[in-house]
Amino acid sequence: MALYIRDPEVDLLVAEVQRLTGTATKTEAVKNALKKEIAAAEAELPLAERIKALQERAARLGFVHNPDIDMKAFMDEQWGEI
């Protein structure tokens, strides 16, 4: 199925990508740009996975999560505001 885009700005963007990447055709420039965008989107970890990785790193550093701690009181004490 053919793709036809009638947008002057898109045409300028494709021409710039083509020039910067040295691709032979606009079709090749668009195809390469879309492949890179798809790869970047697939490589991005979901927020839950990024948080899990940070929690695992903190655990390796010796941080122990205590759900009973009052973080407001703790931070106030650290700042000398008690």
PDB file of N, CA, C and O in Angstrom:
ATOM      1  N   MET A   1       0.834  -1.169   0.000  1.00  0.00           N
ATOM      2  CA  MET A   1       0.000   0.000   0.000  1.00  0.00           C
ATOM      3  C   MET A   1       0.882   1.235   0.000  1.00  0.00           C
ATOM      4  O   MET A   1       1.847   1.306   0.760  1.00  0.00           O
ATOM      5  N   ALA A   2       0.572   2.186  -0.820  1.00  0.00           N
ATOM      6  CA  ALA A   2       1.372   3.397  -0.960  1.00  0.00           C
ATOM      7  C   ALA A   2       1.064   4.404   0.139  1.00  0.00           C
ATOM      8  O   ALA A   2      -0.049   4.450   0.663  1.00  0.00           O
ATOM      9  N   LEU A   3       2.046   5.193   0.475  1.00  0.00           N
ATOM     10  CA  LEU A   3       1.897   6.269   1.441  1.00  0.00           C
ATOM     11  C   LEU A   3       2.173   7.566   0.702  1.00  0.00           C
ATOM     12  O   LEU A   3       3.223   7.732   0.081  1.00  0.00           O
ATOM     13  N   TYR A   4       1.229   8.470   0.775  1.00  0.00           N
ATOM     14  CA  TYR A   4       1.408   9.752   0.103  1.00  0.00           C
ATOM     15  C   TYR A   4       1.088  10.843   1.102  1.00  0.00           C
ATOM     16  O   TYR A   4      -0.034  10.929   1.600  1.00  0.00           O
ATOM     17  N   ILE A   5       2.068  11.676   1.394  1.00  0.00           N
ATOM     18  CA  ILE A   5       1.904  12.748   2.376  1.00  0.00           C
ATOM     19  C   ILE A   5       2.044  14.078   1.667  1.00  0.00           C
ATOM     20  O   ILE A   5       3.061  14.360   1.032  1.00  0.00           O
ATOM     21  N   ARG A   6       1.019  14.879   1.783  1.00  0.00           N
ATOM     22  CA  ARG A   6       1.017  16.191   1.138  1.00  0.00           C
ATOM     23  C   ARG A   6       1.198  17.273   2.196  1.00  0.00           C
ATOM     24  O   ARG A   6       0.268  18.017   2.506  1.00  0.00           O
ATOM     25  N   ASP A   7       2.381  17.346   2.732  1.00  0.00           N
ATOM     26  CA  ASP A   7       2.687  18.334   3.765  1.00  0.00           C
ATOM     27  C   ASP A   7       4.078  18.885   3.483  1.00  0.00           C
ATOM     28  O   ASP A   7       5.063  18.151   3.559  1.00  0.00           O
ATOM     29  N   PRO A   8       4.166  20.174   3.158  1.00  0.00           N
ATOM     30  CA  PRO A   8       5.467  20.764   2.812  1.00  0.00           C
ATOM     31  C   PRO A   8       6.506  20.639   3.939  1.00  0.00           C
ATOM     32  O   PRO A   8       7.692  20.450   3.669  1.00  0.00           O
ATOM     33  N   GLU A   9       6.064  20.744   5.191  1.00  0.00           N
ATOM     34  CA  GLU A   9       7.011  20.630   6.305  1.00  0.00           C
ATOM     35  C   GLU A   9       7.594  19.222   6.374  1.00  0.00           C
ATOM     36  O   GLU A   9       8.792  19.055   6.600  1.00  0.00           O
ATOM     37  N   VAL A  10       6.747  18.208   6.178  1.00  0.00           N
ATOM     38  CA  VAL A  10       7.225  16.822   6.179  1.00  0.00           C
ATOM     39  C   VAL A  10       8.217  16.623   5.043  1.00  0.00           C
ATOM     40  O   VAL A  10       9.236  15.954   5.216  1.00  0.00           O
ATOM     41  N   ASP A  11       7.929  17.191   3.898  1.00  0.00           N
ATOM     42  CA  ASP A  11       8.838  17.077   2.757  1.00  0.00           C
ATOM     43  C   ASP A  11      10.198  17.678   3.085  1.00  0.00           C
ATOM     44  O   ASP A  11      11.233  17.108   2.738  1.00  0.00           O
ATOM     45  N   LEU A  12      10.198  18.838   3.759  1.00  0.00           N
ATOM     46  CA  LEU A  12      11.475  19.468   4.150  1.00  0.00           C
ATOM     47  C   LEU A  12      12.212  18.613   5.182  1.00  0.00           C
ATOM     48  O   LEU A  12      13.432  18.462   5.119  1.00  0.00           O
ATOM     49  N   LEU A  13      11.463  18.060   6.122  1.00  0.00           N
ATOM     50  CA  LEU A  13      12.089  17.203   7.138  1.00  0.00           C
ATOM     51  C   LEU A  13      12.712  15.964   6.513  1.00  0.00           C
ATOM     52  O   LEU A  13      13.827  15.578   6.863  1.00  0.00           O
ATOM     53  N   VAL A  14      11.995  15.348   5.593  1.00  0.00           N
ATOM     54  CA  VAL A  14      12.521  14.151   4.928  1.00  0.00           C
ATOM     55  C   VAL A  14      13.759  14.503   4.119  1.00  0.00           C
ATOM     56  O   VAL A  14      14.736  13.754   4.115  1.00  0.00           O
ATOM     57  N   ALA A  15      13.720  15.631   3.441  1.00  0.00           N
ATOM     58  CA  ALA A  15      14.888  16.060   2.659  1.00  0.00           C
ATOM     59  C   ALA A  15      16.092  16.286   3.571  1.00  0.00           C
ATOM     60  O   ALA A  15      17.220  15.950   3.212  1.00  0.00           O
ATOM     61  N   GLU A  16      15.847  16.859   4.760  1.00  0.00           N
ATOM     62  CA  GLU A  16      16.942  17.092   5.710  1.00  0.00           C
ATOM     63  C   GLU A  16      17.502  15.770   6.241  1.00  0.00           C
ATOM     64  O   GLU A  16      18.717  15.607   6.349  1.00  0.00           O
ATOM     65  N   VAL A  17      16.612  14.828   6.570  1.00  0.00           N
ATOM     66  CA  VAL A  17      17.070  13.506   7.021  1.00  0.00           C
ATOM     67  C   VAL A  17      17.856  12.826   5.905  1.00  0.00           C
ATOM     68  O   VAL A  17      18.894  12.213   6.153  1.00  0.00           O
ATOM     69  N   GLN A  18      17.369  12.935   4.704  1.00  0.00           N
ATOM     70  CA  GLN A  18      18.052  12.330   3.551  1.00  0.00           C
ATOM     71  C   GLN A  18      19.444  12.924   3.390  1.00  0.00           C
ATOM     72  O   GLN A  18      20.410  12.197   3.159  1.00  0.00           O
ATOM     73  N   ARG A  19      19.548  14.251   3.512  1.00  0.00           N
ATOM     74  CA  ARG A  19      20.846  14.917   3.370  1.00  0.00           C
ATOM     75  C   ARG A  19      21.795  14.510   4.494  1.00  0.00           C
ATOM     76  O   ARG A  19      22.960  14.201   4.244  1.00  0.00           O
ATOM     77  N   LEU A  20      21.295  14.509   5.739  1.00  0.00           N
ATOM     78  CA  LEU A  20      22.147  14.215   6.891  1.00  0.00           C
ATOM     79  C   LEU A  20      22.618  12.763   6.925  1.00  0.00           C
ATOM     80  O   LEU A  20      23.734  12.472   7.358  1.00  0.00           O
ATOM     81  N   THR A  21      21.764  11.864   6.468  1.00  0.00           N
ATOM     82  CA  THR A  21      22.114  10.448   6.525  1.00  0.00           C
ATOM     83  C   THR A  21      22.724   9.932   5.234  1.00  0.00           C
ATOM     84  O   THR A  21      23.244   8.817   5.193  1.00  0.00           O
ATOM     85  N   GLY A  22      22.664  10.729   4.187  1.00  0.00           N
ATOM     86  CA  GLY A  22      23.244  10.317   2.910  1.00  0.00           C
ATOM     87  C   GLY A  22      22.465   9.219   2.213  1.00  0.00           C
ATOM     88  O   GLY A  22      23.029   8.461   1.424  1.00  0.00           O
ATOM     89  N   THR A  23      21.177   9.126   2.495  1.00  0.00           N
ATOM     90  CA  THR A  23      20.368   8.108   1.832  1.00  0.00           C
ATOM     91  C   THR A  23      20.075   8.531   0.399  1.00  0.00           C
ATOM     92  O   THR A  23      20.022   9.717   0.076  1.00  0.00           O
ATOM     93  N   ALA A  24      19.888   7.530  -0.444  1.00  0.00           N
ATOM     94  CA  ALA A  24      19.712   7.786  -1.873  1.00  0.00           C
ATOM     95  C   ALA A  24      18.332   8.342  -2.206  1.00  0.00           C
ATOM     96  O   ALA A  24      18.191   9.149  -3.125  1.00  0.00           O
ATOM     97  N   THR A  25      17.311   7.911  -1.460  1.00  0.00           N
ATOM     98  CA  THR A  25      15.943   8.323  -1.787  1.00  0.00           C
ATOM     99  C   THR A  25      15.210   8.774  -0.534  1.00  0.00           C
ATOM    100  O   THR A  25      15.609   8.461   0.588  1.00  0.00           O
ATOM    101  N   LYS A  26      14.138   9.511  -0.746  1.00  0.00           N
ATOM    102  CA  LYS A  26      13.300   9.922   0.374  1.00  0.00           C
ATOM    103  C   LYS A  26      12.636   8.698   1.011  1.00  0.00           C
ATOM    104  O   LYS A  26      12.467   8.645   2.229  1.00  0.00           O
ATOM    105  N   THR A  27      12.272   7.747   0.210  1.00  0.00           N
ATOM    106  CA  THR A  27      11.651   6.529   0.732  1.00  0.00           C
ATOM    107  C   THR A  27      12.598   5.831   1.697  1.00  0.00           C
ATOM    108  O   THR A  27      12.191   5.404   2.777  1.00  0.00           O
ATOM    109  N   GLU A  28      13.853   5.717   1.307  1.00  0.00           N
ATOM    110  CA  GLU A  28      14.850   5.082   2.162  1.00  0.00           C
ATOM    111  C   GLU A  28      15.053   5.891   3.443  1.00  0.00           C
ATOM    112  O   GLU A  28      15.204   5.314   4.520  1.00  0.00           O
ATOM    113  N   ALA A  29      15.059   7.220   3.336  1.00  0.00           N
ATOM    114  CA  ALA A  29      15.231   8.080   4.501  1.00  0.00           C
ATOM    115  C   ALA A  29      14.076   7.900   5.482  1.00  0.00           C
ATOM    116  O   ALA A  29      14.293   7.796   6.690  1.00  0.00           O
ATOM    117  N   VAL A  30      12.850   7.862   4.964  1.00  0.00           N
ATOM    118  CA  VAL A  30      11.680   7.672   5.819  1.00  0.00           C
ATOM    119  C   VAL A  30      11.709   6.290   6.451  1.00  0.00           C
ATOM    120  O   VAL A  30      11.445   6.150   7.645  1.00  0.00           O
ATOM    121  N   LYS A  31      12.027   5.269   5.668  1.00  0.00           N
ATOM    122  CA  LYS A  31      12.060   3.908   6.185  1.00  0.00           C
ATOM    123  C   LYS A  31      13.084   3.782   7.317  1.00  0.00           C
ATOM    124  O   LYS A  31      12.784   3.194   8.355  1.00  0.00           O
ATOM    125  N   ASN A  32      14.274   4.323   7.128  1.00  0.00           N
ATOM    126  CA  ASN A  32      15.317   4.243   8.155  1.00  0.00           C
ATOM    127  C   ASN A  32      14.918   5.015   9.408  1.00  0.00           C
ATOM    128  O   ASN A  32      15.138   4.553  10.528  1.00  0.00           O
ATOM    129  N   ALA A  33      14.325   6.200   9.211  1.00  0.00           N
ATOM    130  CA  ALA A  33      13.904   7.012  10.358  1.00  0.00           C
ATOM    131  C   ALA A  33      12.815   6.295  11.150  1.00  0.00           C
ATOM    132  O   ALA A  33      12.838   6.303  12.381  1.00  0.00           O
ATOM    133  N   LEU A  34      11.869   5.680  10.461  1.00  0.00           N
ATOM    134  CA  LEU A  34      10.804   4.961  11.150  1.00  0.00           C
ATOM    135  C   LEU A  34      11.335   3.741  11.882  1.00  0.00           C
ATOM    136  O   LEU A  34      10.891   3.450  12.993  1.00  0.00           O
ATOM    137  N   LYS A  35      12.274   3.022  11.284  1.00  0.00           N
ATOM    138  CA  LYS A  35      12.880   1.874  11.956  1.00  0.00           C
ATOM    139  C   LYS A  35      13.598   2.303  13.235  1.00  0.00           C
ATOM    140  O   LYS A  35      13.502   1.633  14.263  1.00  0.00           O
ATOM    141  N   LYS A  36      14.317   3.426  13.163  1.00  0.00           N
ATOM    142  CA  LYS A  36      15.018   3.921  14.348  1.00  0.00           C
ATOM    143  C   LYS A  36      14.038   4.335  15.433  1.00  0.00           C
ATOM    144  O   LYS A  36      14.277   4.089  16.615  1.00  0.00           O
ATOM    145  N   GLU A  37      12.936   4.964  15.040  1.00  0.00           N
ATOM    146  CA  GLU A  37      11.929   5.389  16.010  1.00  0.00           C
ATOM    147  C   GLU A  37      11.268   4.190  16.678  1.00  0.00           C
ATOM    148  O   GLU A  37      11.027   4.203  17.886  1.00  0.00           O
ATOM    149  N   ILE A  38      10.977   3.167  15.907  1.00  0.00           N
ATOM    150  CA  ILE A  38      10.385   1.940  16.453  1.00  0.00           C
ATOM    151  C   ILE A  38      11.359   1.278  17.421  1.00  0.00           C
ATOM    152  O   ILE A  38      10.963   0.855  18.507  1.00  0.00           O
ATOM    153  N   ALA A  39      12.626   1.187  17.037  1.00  0.00           N
ATOM    154  CA  ALA A  39      13.637   0.570  17.908  1.00  0.00           C
ATOM    155  C   ALA A  39      13.786   1.356  19.210  1.00  0.00           C
ATOM    156  O   ALA A  39      13.921   0.763  20.280  1.00  0.00           O
ATOM    157  N   ALA A  40      13.760   2.680  19.124  1.00  0.00           N
ATOM    158  CA  ALA A  40      13.887   3.502  20.327  1.00  0.00           C
ATOM    159  C   ALA A  40      12.683   3.308  21.241  1.00  0.00           C
ATOM    160  O   ALA A  40      12.836   3.220  22.460  1.00  0.00           O
ATOM    161  N   ALA A  41      11.500   3.243  20.667  1.00  0.00           N
ATOM    162  CA  ALA A  41      10.290   3.050  21.467  1.00  0.00           C
ATOM    163  C   ALA A  41      10.286   1.673  22.125  1.00  0.00           C
ATOM    164  O   ALA A  41       9.876   1.539  23.278  1.00  0.00           O
ATOM    165  N   GLU A  42      10.735   0.661  21.410  1.00  0.00           N
ATOM    166  CA  GLU A  42      10.781  -0.692  21.968  1.00  0.00           C
ATOM    167  C   GLU A  42      11.856  -0.823  23.038  1.00  0.00           C
ATOM    168  O   GLU A  42      11.715  -1.624  23.962  1.00  0.00           O
ATOM    169  N   ALA A  43      12.924  -0.046  22.924  1.00  0.00           N
ATOM    170  CA  ALA A  43      14.024  -0.128  23.878  1.00  0.00           C
ATOM    171  C   ALA A  43      13.708   0.577  25.187  1.00  0.00           C
ATOM    172  O   ALA A  43      14.329   0.293  26.211  1.00  0.00           O
ATOM    173  N   GLU A  44      12.744   1.497  25.164  1.00  0.00           N
ATOM    174  CA  GLU A  44      12.400   2.235  26.374  1.00  0.00           C
ATOM    175  C   GLU A  44      11.648   1.327  27.339  1.00  0.00           C
ATOM    176  O   GLU A  44      10.623   0.738  26.996  1.00  0.00           O
ATOM    177  N   LEU A  45      12.172   1.231  28.535  1.00  0.00           N
ATOM    178  CA  LEU A  45      11.549   0.394  29.549  1.00  0.00           C
ATOM    179  C   LEU A  45      10.334   1.099  30.132  1.00  0.00           C
ATOM    180  O   LEU A  45      10.350   2.317  30.307  1.00  0.00           O
ATOM    181  N   PRO A  46       9.287   0.352  30.431  1.00  0.00           N
ATOM    182  CA  PRO A  46       8.138   0.944  31.109  1.00  0.00           C
ATOM    183  C   PRO A  46       8.547   1.469  32.490  1.00  0.00           C
ATOM    184  O   PRO A  46       9.528   1.007  33.071  1.00  0.00           O
ATOM    185  N   LEU A  47       7.791   2.428  33.001  1.00  0.00           N
ATOM    186  CA  LEU A  47       8.104   3.049  34.282  1.00  0.00           C
ATOM    187  C   LEU A  47       8.242   2.021  35.402  1.00  0.00           C
ATOM    188  O   LEU A  47       9.160   2.114  36.218  1.00  0.00           O
ATOM    189  N   ALA A  48       7.350   1.054  35.447  1.00  0.00           N
ATOM    190  CA  ALA A  48       7.405   0.047  36.509  1.00  0.00           C
ATOM    191  C   ALA A  48       8.716  -0.724  36.476  1.00  0.00           C
ATOM    192  O   ALA A  48       9.278  -1.036  37.526  1.00  0.00           O
ATOM    193  N   GLU A  49       9.208  -1.033  35.283  1.00  0.00           N
ATOM    194  CA  GLU A  49      10.480  -1.758  35.174  1.00  0.00           C
ATOM    195  C   GLU A  49      11.661  -0.872  35.562  1.00  0.00           C
ATOM    196  O   GLU A  49      12.618  -1.351  36.172  1.00  0.00           O
ATOM    197  N   ARG A  50      11.604   0.426  35.213  1.00  0.00           N
ATOM    198  CA  ARG A  50      12.686   1.335  35.599  1.00  0.00           C
ATOM    199  C   ARG A  50      12.724   1.491  37.117  1.00  0.00           C
ATOM    200  O   ARG A  50      13.799   1.510  37.718  1.00  0.00           O
ATOM    201  N   ILE A  51      11.545   1.603  37.737  1.00  0.00           N
ATOM    202  CA  ILE A  51      11.486   1.724  39.197  1.00  0.00           C
ATOM    203  C   ILE A  51      12.007   0.450  39.858  1.00  0.00           C
ATOM    204  O   ILE A  51      12.748   0.512  40.839  1.00  0.00           O
ATOM    205  N   LYS A  52      11.617  -0.705  39.319  1.00  0.00           N
ATOM    206  CA  LYS A  52      12.077  -1.974  39.885  1.00  0.00           C
ATOM    207  C   LYS A  52      13.607  -2.059  39.826  1.00  0.00           C
ATOM    208  O   LYS A  52      14.242  -2.502  40.783  1.00  0.00           O
ATOM    209  N   ALA A  53      14.191  -1.638  38.715  1.00  0.00           N
ATOM    210  CA  ALA A  53      15.651  -1.669  38.581  1.00  0.00           C
ATOM    211  C   ALA A  53      16.304  -0.752  39.611  1.00  0.00           C
ATOM    212  O   ALA A  53      17.332  -1.108  40.187  1.00  0.00           O
ATOM    213  N   LEU A  54      15.722   0.422  39.852  1.00  0.00           N
ATOM    214  CA  LEU A  54      16.270   1.336  40.856  1.00  0.00           C
ATOM    215  C   LEU A  54      16.131   0.757  42.263  1.00  0.00           C
ATOM    216  O   LEU A  54      17.030   0.899  43.092  1.00  0.00           O
ATOM    217  N   GLN A  55      15.001   0.106  42.524  1.00  0.00           N
ATOM    218  CA  GLN A  55      14.806  -0.520  43.833  1.00  0.00           C
ATOM    219  C   GLN A  55      15.812  -1.642  44.055  1.00  0.00           C
ATOM    220  O   GLN A  55      16.342  -1.788  45.157  1.00  0.00           O
ATOM    221  N   GLU A  56      16.080  -2.429  43.030  1.00  0.00           N
ATOM    222  CA  GLU A  56      17.061  -3.508  43.146  1.00  0.00           C
ATOM    223  C   GLU A  56      18.456  -2.937  43.382  1.00  0.00           C
ATOM    224  O   GLU A  56      19.229  -3.482  44.171  1.00  0.00           O
ATOM    225  N   ARG A  57      18.773  -1.855  42.707  1.00  0.00           N
ATOM    226  CA  ARG A  57      20.084  -1.210  42.896  1.00  0.00           C
ATOM    227  C   ARG A  57      20.202  -0.681  44.321  1.00  0.00           C
ATOM    228  O   ARG A  57      21.242  -0.844  44.959  1.00  0.00           O
ATOM    229  N   ALA A  58      19.140  -0.047  44.823  1.00  0.00           N
ATOM    230  CA  ALA A  58      19.157   0.470  46.186  1.00  0.00           C
ATOM    231  C   ALA A  58      19.319  -0.667  47.187  1.00  0.00           C
ATOM    232  O   ALA A  58      20.029  -0.521  48.181  1.00  0.00           O
ATOM    233  N   ALA A  59      18.666  -1.797  46.932  1.00  0.00           N
ATOM    234  CA  ALA A  59      18.790  -2.954  47.831  1.00  0.00           C
ATOM    235  C   ALA A  59      20.224  -3.463  47.853  1.00  0.00           C
ATOM    236  O   ALA A  59      20.734  -3.830  48.912  1.00  0.00           O
ATOM    237  N   ARG A  60      20.882  -3.489  46.691  1.00  0.00           N
ATOM    238  CA  ARG A  60      22.278  -3.940  46.642  1.00  0.00           C
ATOM    239  C   ARG A  60      23.194  -2.994  47.414  1.00  0.00           C
ATOM    240  O   ARG A  60      24.233  -3.412  47.924  1.00  0.00           O
ATOM    241  N   LEU A  61      22.808  -1.716  47.500  1.00  0.00           N
ATOM    242  CA  LEU A  61      23.602  -0.731  48.232  1.00  0.00           C
ATOM    243  C   LEU A  61      23.303  -0.757  49.724  1.00  0.00           C
ATOM    244  O   LEU A  61      23.939  -0.043  50.500  1.00  0.00           O
ATOM    245  N   GLY A  62      22.331  -1.582  50.132  1.00  0.00           N
ATOM    246  CA  GLY A  62      22.043  -1.734  51.543  1.00  0.00           C
ATOM    247  C   GLY A  62      20.801  -1.007  52.015  1.00  0.00           C
ATOM    248  O   GLY A  62      20.487  -1.052  53.204  1.00  0.00           O
ATOM    249  N   PHE A  63      20.092  -0.345  51.135  1.00  0.00           N
ATOM    250  CA  PHE A  63      18.864   0.332  51.533  1.00  0.00           C
ATOM    251  C   PHE A  63      17.775  -0.693  51.802  1.00  0.00           C
ATOM    252  O   PHE A  63      17.517  -1.575  50.984  1.00  0.00           O
ATOM    253  N   VAL A  64      17.145  -0.566  52.950  1.00  0.00           N
ATOM    254  CA  VAL A  64      16.051  -1.462  53.303  1.00  0.00           C
ATOM    255  C   VAL A  64      14.781  -0.618  53.371  1.00  0.00           C
ATOM    256  O   VAL A  64      14.714   0.350  54.129  1.00  0.00           O
ATOM    257  N   HIS A  65      13.790  -0.977  52.590  1.00  0.00           N
ATOM    258  CA  HIS A  65      12.529  -0.244  52.571  1.00  0.00           C
ATOM    259  C   HIS A  65      11.742  -0.516  53.845  1.00  0.00           C
ATOM    260  O   HIS A  65      11.508  -1.671  54.203  1.00  0.00           O
ATOM    261  N   ASN A  66      11.337   0.543  54.525  1.00  0.00           N
ATOM    262  CA  ASN A  66      10.537   0.416  55.731  1.00  0.00           C
ATOM    263  C   ASN A  66       9.244   1.207  55.515  1.00  0.00           C
ATOM    264  O   ASN A  66       9.256   2.436  55.580  1.00  0.00           O
ATOM    265  N   PRO A  67       8.133   0.517  55.261  1.00  0.00           N
ATOM    266  CA  PRO A  67       6.880   1.221  54.988  1.00  0.00           C
ATOM    267  C   PRO A  67       6.327   1.967  56.204  1.00  0.00           C
ATOM    268  O   PRO A  67       5.422   2.789  56.065  1.00  0.00           O
ATOM    269  N   ASP A  68       6.861   1.687  57.389  1.00  0.00           N
ATOM    270  CA  ASP A  68       6.349   2.324  58.607  1.00  0.00           C
ATOM    271  C   ASP A  68       7.028   3.655  58.916  1.00  0.00           C
ATOM    272  O   ASP A  68       6.598   4.359  59.829  1.00  0.00           O
ATOM    273  N   ILE A  69       8.075   4.016  58.180  1.00  0.00           N
ATOM    274  CA  ILE A  69       8.800   5.245  58.466  1.00  0.00           C
ATOM    275  C   ILE A  69       7.975   6.461  58.038  1.00  0.00           C
ATOM    276  O   ILE A  69       7.333   6.451  56.987  1.00  0.00           O
ATOM    277  N   ASP A  70       8.002   7.490  58.855  1.00  0.00           N
ATOM    278  CA  ASP A  70       7.328   8.741  58.552  1.00  0.00           C
ATOM    279  C   ASP A  70       8.341   9.649  57.850  1.00  0.00           C
ATOM    280  O   ASP A  70       9.144  10.322  58.496  1.00  0.00           O
ATOM    281  N   MET A  71       8.286   9.655  56.529  1.00  0.00           N
ATOM    282  CA  MET A  71       9.280  10.397  55.753  1.00  0.00           C
ATOM    283  C   MET A  71       9.218  11.896  56.024  1.00  0.00           C
ATOM    284  O   MET A  71      10.248  12.568  55.973  1.00  0.00           O
ATOM    285  N   LYS A  72       8.035  12.437  56.311  1.00  0.00           N
ATOM    286  CA  LYS A  72       7.914  13.868  56.604  1.00  0.00           C
ATOM    287  C   LYS A  72       8.698  14.201  57.864  1.00  0.00           C
ATOM    288  O   LYS A  72       9.480  15.152  57.884  1.00  0.00           O
ATOM    289  N   ALA A  73       8.487  13.417  58.910  1.00  0.00           N
ATOM    290  CA  ALA A  73       9.205  13.655  60.164  1.00  0.00           C
ATOM    291  C   ALA A  73      10.707  13.457  59.965  1.00  0.00           C
ATOM    292  O   ALA A  73      11.508  14.233  60.484  1.00  0.00           O
ATOM    293  N   PHE A  74      11.086  12.435  59.227  1.00  0.00           N
ATOM    294  CA  PHE A  74      12.494  12.166  58.961  1.00  0.00           C
ATOM    295  C   PHE A  74      13.144  13.346  58.240  1.00  0.00           C
ATOM    296  O   PHE A  74      14.215  13.804  58.640  1.00  0.00           O
ATOM    297  N   MET A  75      12.505  13.836  57.185  1.00  0.00           N
ATOM    298  CA  MET A  75      13.078  14.956  56.421  1.00  0.00           C
ATOM    299  C   MET A  75      13.108  16.233  57.250  1.00  0.00           C
ATOM    300  O   MET A  75      14.060  17.010  57.168  1.00  0.00           O
ATOM    301  N   ASP A  76      12.062  16.449  58.049  1.00  0.00           N
ATOM    302  CA  ASP A  76      12.074  17.636  58.930  1.00  0.00           C
ATOM    303  C   ASP A  76      13.241  17.574  59.891  1.00  0.00           C
ATOM    304  O   ASP A  76      13.900  18.581  60.149  1.00  0.00           O
ATOM    305  N   GLU A  77      13.498  16.375  60.427  1.00  0.00           N
ATOM    306  CA  GLU A  77      14.621  16.213  61.347  1.00  0.00           C
ATOM    307  C   GLU A  77      15.943  16.461  60.635  1.00  0.00           C
ATOM    308  O   GLU A  77      16.837  17.090  61.201  1.00  0.00           O
ATOM    309  N   GLN A  78      16.079  15.985  59.421  1.00  0.00           N
ATOM    310  CA  GLN A  78      17.304  16.184  58.656  1.00  0.00           C
ATOM    311  C   GLN A  78      17.569  17.665  58.388  1.00  0.00           C
ATOM    312  O   GLN A  78      18.719  18.106  58.372  1.00  0.00           O
ATOM    313  N   TRP A  79      16.508  18.419  58.180  1.00  0.00           N
ATOM    314  CA  TRP A  79      16.642  19.848  57.899  1.00  0.00           C
ATOM    315  C   TRP A  79      16.630  20.700  59.195  1.00  0.00           C
ATOM    316  O   TRP A  79      16.685  21.929  59.145  1.00  0.00           O
ATOM    317  N   GLY A  80      16.559  20.016  60.340  1.00  0.00           N
ATOM    318  CA  GLY A  80      16.590  20.750  61.607  1.00  0.00           C
ATOM    319  C   GLY A  80      15.297  21.498  61.871  1.00  0.00           C
ATOM    320  O   GLY A  80      15.307  22.530  62.542  1.00  0.00           O
ATOM    321  N   GLU A  81      14.195  20.999  61.360  1.00  0.00           N
ATOM    322  CA  GLU A  81      12.918  21.698  61.505  1.00  0.00           C
ATOM    323  C   GLU A  81      11.998  21.020  62.511  1.00  0.00           C
ATOM    324  O   GLU A  81      10.776  21.075  62.373  1.00  0.00           O
ATOM    325  N   ILE A  82      12.577  20.385  63.518  1.00  0.00           N
ATOM    326  CA  ILE A  82      11.716  19.729  64.517  1.00  0.00           C
ATOM    327  C   ILE A  82      11.664  20.549  65.785  1.00  0.00           C
ATOM    328  O   ILE A  82      10.992  20.163  66.742  1.00  0.00           O
TER     329      ILE A  82
END
